[in-house]
Amino acid sequence: MVPVIIILHVCICVALILIVLLQKGKGAGMGAAFGGSSQTVFGSAGATTLLHKVTTAIAVVFMLTSLGLSFFFSQGSTSSIMEDVNPSQPPAAQTSTVPSPQTGETENK
């Protein structure tokens, strides 16, 4: 089940990228706006196009597959790296193997 959702998710990702890249942005007429020929940049966008509806539908499917994958992968077995540690054992004493620095001074006793 999970591999099918992963394959579907990857296909939806590619399709969503391609559909978004095909669309013309709202600021596409911005260069013409300075000439005074286009007011649609700041006004209403008009009727919803078919490409916009397809983008919305694919985005919804993308979110559903994302939630499904997160649900399936969260149901796995839980393990910890601390399972094999015995809490009754004290930590091992650390010994230093670094020699002390020679100061050249002699001690008087």
N, C-alpha and C positions, 0 to 999 in steps of 0.2 A: 504493500500500500504506500509506504513512504517513498520508494523509488519513483512510483507513478506521479506522486505529488511533486517531487523534486523536478522531474522532467517537465511537467506541466508548468511549474513555477519558472523554470529557465525560459521556456517558450514564451510565457506571458511577459517576462522581463524584456526579452528581445523585441517582442511585438510592441510593448509600451514605449520603448526607446524609439523605435522606428516611427510610430504614430505621432509621438510628440515632435520629432524632428520634421515631419511632413507638414505640421500645422504652421500657419502664418501667425506670428505673435500680434498682440494688441498694439505694440509700439512699432509695427512695421511701416506704418504711414507717418511716423514721427518726422521724417525729413520733409515730407510734403506739408506737415502741419505748420512749419515755420513759414511756408509760402502762403498759407491761408486757405489751401484747397481741401484740407481734410479736418473735420471736427469729430470723427468717430473715435479718435484716441481718447478723448476726454468724455465723450457721451456714451450712450448705450451701444452695446455690441450688436443688437438686432436679434434675429432669429438664430436659434441654436442649429449649427450645422450637423450633418451626419457624422463627420469626423470627430466633432466634440462629444457626441453621444457615445461613439465607439470608444473613445479615450476614457470616458467616465466608466463604462462597463468593464473595460479591461483593468482599470485601476481598482475597481471593486473586487474583481477576481484575483488580482495581485494581492490585495490585502487579505482576502480569505485564505489563499494558499500560504501566505506568510503566517497567519494565525494558526493554520492547520499544522504547518511544519514546526512551529514553536511548541504547539501542544504535544505532538508526537515525540519530539526530541526531549521534552521535559519529563516524559514518563519513563525514561530509562532507569537503570539501576543506579543507586547512589553509592558511591564509594569514597573513601577518604584515605589519604596517605598516612593518617595516624592510626589506622586500625591495628597494625602490628606492634604498636608501642605499648609496653607494659607500664602502667602508671606507677607501680610500686617501686620501680628501679630509679635510684637517684641518677642525675646526670653524671657522666664520667668526668673526673677531675682533669682539667686541662693543664698539661705541663709545658713549660716553655723550654725550647731547645736552643734559643738564641743566647749566645754568650754575652755576659755583661761587658760593657765598654771599659776599656783600660784608660784610666785617667792619668796614670803616671805618678800619682801622689802616693806616698807611703803612709801607712797608718801607724800611729804611736800607741802602744798599749801599756 
